[in-house]
Amino acid sequence: MRSAEENLAARAELERRGLSFLPAGLSVRLGRWLGVERRSLGDPNKNWDVLATATFVEGRLPRDARIVDFGAYRSEIVGVLSRLGYAHVFALDLNPKMARGFRAPGVHYVVGDFHVTGFAPGTFDAVTAISAIEHGHSVDRLFTEVSRLLRPGGYLIASTDYWPDKVDTTGHPILRMDWTIFSAAELADLMDVARGHGLSPVGELDYRAGAPAIHYEGRHYTFAWLALRKEERRS
């Protein structure tokens, strides 16, 4: 994501298409004051990556595809996919409050660890993860599980906190988990690990960034978005 304006434009497009789960305009500020937003899906910062993920899924997968979202506590993408007509969407998160809060219609909520999900091999056509893999992650375990879960030709579509130069988050956990803002070098290493698990990037990789669009906990960064495809079995 190159700018804050790009992020705002993505929210406007989600609202135009009736895919936004966040209250708009004045009701956002009022909701924060009243604490209402905690009962909704989504995050005001996570617009660009939600729209990019929805657009990718809609353009490549049929409505009967099976999709699981990693790190799904308050995840807006599960609601967006439900509204788009995807009938087999699963939301997975360690937080047990996920299943007791706001639920998107038709989404199956499962409390669990995305490193060890318990789903059968080859269950899903896609795995989504909106700003999830940077929290408490193990890259090798993550891609081992993603590769196991995906059918050949299936996709991992994910976003993550990113800045080309390293931003230090040592000793600054989020939700009681380690927090990584991936640098360009770290993201390149992550791609190498993914390839080792049979997951290849869809399209060209671009590690450039514009101005920092996200300002959170004293750090200034942006979001990276990636789509990986599981290699087809060779006869």
N, C-alpha and C positions, 0 to 999 in steps of 0.2 A: 504494500500500500504506500503510495507516494505522498499523500497529503491528507490533512483533516477534511478538506473539502471533498475529496474522493469518498471518504467515509460517510459524510453527510449525504452525498448524492446517492449512495447505496441505500441508506435508510429511506430516502424519499422514494426510491424505486420499489422497495419492499412495501411501503405504504400504498403506493399507486396500484400495485398488484394485489392488495389485500392480504399480504403475507407477513405483515409486521405484528408481533405480539406485544410490542411496547406501546404504552399510551403516548399520544402525540402532543406536541406544543405545550400549552399551559398545564395540561394534565400531567405531564412528566414532572414538572416542578412541584405541583400539588401532591402528586403521588409520593415523591421523595419525602416531602414534609410529613405526610401522613403515614409513611411506611408501607404504602400499598404496593409499590413496585416489587417488594420482596415476594409477593404472591403471584407475580407474573413470570413469563419466560423471557429470556434475553438479557442483554447488557447494552447500554447506550453506546459503548465503544465498539461493539462487535456487529458491525453492519456490513462492511465491505466483504469480510470473509464468509459471512452467512449467505450473502447474495451470490458470491462466486461459487460457493459449494452447491447451493440450490440450482444455479444455472447449469453447472457441470452435470449434476445428477439428472436433471430434467432432460438434458440434451443427449444423454448416453444410456440411460437405464429405463426399462419399461416400468409401468406402474405396479406390476406384480413382483418387482425385485425385492429381495430381502436386504435390509440395511440396518446396521447397528451403529449407534453413536457412542463414542468413548468420552468419558468425562461429562456426562449428560445432566448434571445438576443445573437446573434453570436453563438448559440448552434450548435456544430458539430454533435450531435447525430441525429438531424432531417435530416441532409444531408446523414449521414451514413445509416439510416433506409430507406431513399428514394433510395439510390443506391442498397440496399439489396432487393428492390422490394416491400417494404411496400407502399401501394397506398393510405392509409387513415391516414396520419400523420398531426397533428395539432401542431403549435408552438404558445405558449402563453407567453406574457411578458408585463409588464407595460410600457416598453420603446417604444414610438411610432416610434423611429428610426429603430426598428427591421424590420418593414414592408417596409422600404425605402432602406435598405442596401442590402447586398448579400443575394439572396434567393436560397434555395435548390429547385430543380425542383419537382413540384407536391405537395409541402408542403403548407398547409393552414395556413396563418399567422393571428393571432388574438391578438389585444392589449387588455389586461385585467389583473385582479388580480387573482392569483391562489388560493386565499382564497375564492373568490366568482366568479366563472367562467362564470356562465350563461348557461352552457351546461345542457342538460336534464339529469336526473338521469339515471345511467346505460348505459351511452353513450360509454364508452371506455373499451377495453380489457387490457390496460396498461397505466399507468402514468409514465413518466420518468422525472428525475430532476437531472441534472448534476451541482453540486455545487450551488444549488439554495436555499435549505431550510434553510441555515444558515444566509440568508440575510432578515431582516425585517420580520421574521417568527413569527407566533403564532402556537405552536404545536397543540393545540386543534382544532383551525379553519382549519389548514392544513389537519389533518386526518379526520375531519368531511367532508370536501369537497372531499378528495380522496375517502373515503368510499362511498360517494353519487355518484360519477362519475363512479366508477368501477362496472362492471358486476360481479356477483358471480364467483369466481375463477380467477378474474383479478388480475393484479400485479401492485404494486408500486415498481419501480426500481430507486434508488437514490444514489448519492454520496454527501458527505459533508466534510467540513474541520474538522479535528479531531486530538486530541492528548490525550493520556490516562490521563495525569495530566492537570489541568486547565491552559489554556493560556488566560490571561486577554486581552480583546479587548474593554474594557469600554472607551467610548468617542472616538472611532475610527471607524466611519461608512465607509462603502464601497458603492459607488453609492448612497450616501445619505440615506442609510439604515443601521440599526444596523447590526453588524457582530458578529457571534458566532463561535468560534472554539470549537466544542463539546468535553467535557471530557468523559472519560469512564462512570462516574456516570450519566452525563447528557444524554448520548446516551442510557444508560439502562433505564432511566426515560422516554425517548422518545419512546422506545419500549413498555413500559407499557401503555402509552397513546394510541399507535397504536393498541395494543391488545383490549383495551376498545372500539375501533371503528371497531372491527371485522377484523383486519389486523394482520396476524401472520407471523413471520419470516420464510423464506424458508431456511431450513438447520440450522446448529449450529451457534451460535453467537460467535465471537472471537474478543475480545477487545484489543489484543496485537498489538504492533507496533514495527517496527525496528528503524532505524535512521530516523530523520526528512528528508523527501524528498522534501518538499516545503519550500521555504524561501521567505516570502512576507511581506512587510510593517513592517519589523523588527521582525516578528514572525516566528517561526520554528515549523512545524507541518507536517501532512500528510493528506491523504484522507481516509475516511471510505466509504465502499460501502455496500448497503443493498438491499435486495429484500423481499417484504412483499406480501402476498397473501390474498385476500378478501375471507372470509369464505363462503362456499356454503350455500345456504338456506336449512334449514332442513324441511322435510315434517312433 
